[in-house]
Amino acid sequence: MHSLALVIGIVLCLGVVLDAFQTIILPRRPSGRLRLTRIFYLITWGPWSTVTRRIRNERVREQVFSIYGPLSLLLLLVMWAVLLISGFGFVYYALGTPFADAMMTHYAGMRFGILTDLYVSGTTLFTLGLGDVVPKMPLARGVIILESGVGLGLVALVVGYLPVLYGAFSRREVSVALLDARAGSPPTAAELLSRHGFEGGQKALVVLLAEWERWAAELLESHVSYPLLCYYRSQHDNQSWLSALVTILDTCALMIASVQGTPARQAQLTFAMARHALVDLGHVFHLERMVEAKRGEGFNRLPPEQFRRLCGALGESEIQLCGDEASSARLHQLREMYEPHAQALGYYLGLSMPMWIAAPNAKDQWLRVEKLRADGGLLGGVSHISERSTAAHLQDEGHGY
């Protein structure tokens, strides 16, 4: 019995230490399907997402989804602490409860040694140092010193882990928020290209895509190392890191399929990095089967009606789709390279996919500002593409924030 307790205790302690090392310290994708963190998220995210998806109110549903990320972090830390306390408690039990504790050792004629072991383990891990229970053998004293060091190390890791985690989240969300004025809210590829339809807009678009290439690289580095960040939602319900990433991929696909020169070159670079991040994040959550299922379903984000609207919205730009069968075929091939991965990741995380072209009555503060410029006669520097897009979106009298 004591030998089994010793084995269980050592396995629990080593498992937590290894899992914390892979989750916090190791700067690469964690490996192994039996990791404690992965099992924890499989057990908690499945029921949470299943129940949350049944909420009909979209705003409430998003609010409940947004709670999971921070709450899961706290629960993960609690799980590590409980397993460490239990693991060292089993080790103390295997050593025969080597402590002087008259109150708990003999109470009403019964032995409660395991309770003393767990109590000593808890006070030692959190370095309370009460001194009410004294070890009676040198080996127990050595284990207590070891557990104290593990407890201090765990606290230090958590203190250092949280700023890194929230720093990466903040950097991610800054770019997502900036995309609101450039591509609408929620963002769309058609709106992003239309709002760059002014003189010098191509250069600005190249700069923007270069920034998003770096953003995708940072996303790949941070979210593969800390997959927990994928569960963190944006502050606004109509924004998400996944919809922003897919919008950039849509934009790059349109430019690669139809545009020549420097913009197409930068679009290829951004497309490659953004797709790399998307695919690798799918591997982190082991969504390979779901990706194949989405590919087999043949769900089309750009049906014929939407395709015709997209052609109309971009008809006077350099992007020609409807009149060029080769461009349309290239666009279809490019979409097959990333859309199944995006749909699988979106379904798993409960995040919606962006449209290719904004809905006619979509509210957008950028368009409200543009209307004020139009009323003041200051639209001379903006192309007719943006003017037509603005007029179409402002048909609804209730448009705006």
CORSULLIN-V376124 format. One record per backbone hydrogen bond with DSSP energy under -0.5 kcal/mol. NH is the residue of the N-H (numbers start at 1). CO is the residue of the C=O. If there is no record, write none. Layout:
NH,CO + NH,CO
//
This chain:
5,1 + 6,2 + 7,3 + 8,4 + 9,5 + 10,6 + 11,7 + 12,8 + 13,9 + 14,10 + 15,11 + 16,12 + 17,13 + 18,14 + 19,15 + 20,16 + 21,17 + 22,18 + 23,19 + 24,20 + 25,20 + 25,21 + 26,21 + 28,26 + 30,224 + 35,32 + 39,35 + 40,36 + 41,37 + 42,38 + 43,39 + 44,40 + 45,41 + 46,41 + 46,42 + 47,43 + 48,44 + 49,45 + 50,46 + 51,47 + 52,48 + 53,49 + 54,50 + 54,51 + 55,52 + 58,56 + 61,57 + 62,58 + 63,59 + 64,60 + 65,61 + 66,62 + 67,63 + 67,64 + 68,64 + 68,65 + 69,65 + 69,231 + 70,66 + 71,67 + 72,68 + 73,69 + 74,70 + 75,71 + 76,72 + 77,73 + 78,74 + 79,75 + 80,76 + 81,77 + 82,78 + 83,79 + 84,80 + 85,81 + 86,82 + 87,83 + 88,84 + 89,85 + 90,86 + 91,87 + 92,88 + 93,89 + 94,90 + 95,91 + 96,93 + 97,92 + 99,97 + 100,134 + 101,99 + 105,101 + 106,102 + 107,105 + 107,110 + 110,107 + 112,104 + 112,105 + 115,112 + 116,112 + 117,113 + 118,114 + 119,115 + 120,116 + 121,117 + 122,118 + 123,119 + 124,120 + 125,121 + 126,122 + 127,124 + 128,123 + 129,123 + 134,100 + 136,98 + 137,98 + 141,137 + 142,138 + 143,139 + 144,140 + 145,141 + 146,142 + 147,143 + 148,144 + 149,145 + 150,146 + 151,147 + 152,148 + 153,149 + 154,150 + 155,151 + 156,152 + 157,153 + 158,154 + 159,155 + 160,156 + 161,157 + 162,158 + 163,159 + 164,160 + 165,161 + 166,162 + 167,163 + 168,164 + 169,165 + 170,166 + 171,167 + 172,168 + 173,169 + 174,170 + 175,171 + 176,172 + 177,173 + 178,174 + 179,175 + 180,177 + 181,178 + 182,178 + 183,179 + 184,180 + 188,183 + 189,355 + 190,356 + 192,188 + 193,189 + 194,190 + 195,191 + 196,193 + 197,194 + 199,381 + 201,198 + 204,200 + 205,201 + 206,202 + 207,203 + 208,204 + 209,205 + 210,206 + 211,207 + 212,208 + 213,209 + 214,210 + 215,211 + 216,212 + 217,213 + 218,214 + 219,215 + 220,216 + 221,217 + 222,218 + 223,219 + 224,220 + 225,221 + 226,222 + 229,226 + 230,227 + 231,228 + 232,229 + 239,236 + 244,240 + 245,241 + 246,242 + 247,243 + 248,244 + 249,245 + 250,246 + 251,247 + 252,248 + 253,249 + 254,250 + 255,251 + 256,252 + 257,253 + 258,254 + 259,255 + 265,261 + 266,262 + 267,263 + 268,264 + 269,265 + 270,266 + 271,267 + 272,268 + 273,269 + 274,270 + 275,271 + 276,272 + 277,273 + 278,274 + 279,275 + 280,276 + 281,277 + 282,278 + 283,279 + 284,280 + 285,281 + 286,283 + 287,282 + 291,287 + 292,288 + 293,289 + 294,290 + 295,291 + 296,292 + 297,293 + 298,294 + 299,294 + 301,299 + 307,303 + 308,304 + 309,305 + 310,306 + 311,307 + 312,308 + 313,309 + 314,310 + 315,312 + 317,314 + 320,318 + 321,319 + 324,321 + 328,324 + 329,325 + 330,326 + 331,327 + 332,328 + 333,329 + 334,330 + 335,331 + 336,332 + 337,333 + 337,334 + 338,334 + 338,335 + 339,335 + 342,338 + 343,339 + 344,340 + 345,341 + 346,342 + 347,343 + 348,344 + 349,345 + 350,346 + 351,346 + 362,359 + 368,364 + 369,365 + 370,366 + 371,367 + 372,368 + 373,369 + 374,370 + 375,371 + 376,372 + 377,374 + 378,373 + 382,379 + 387,383 + 388,384 + 389,385 + 390,386 + 391,387 + 392,388 + 393,389 + 394,390 + 395,392 + 396,393 + 399,396
//
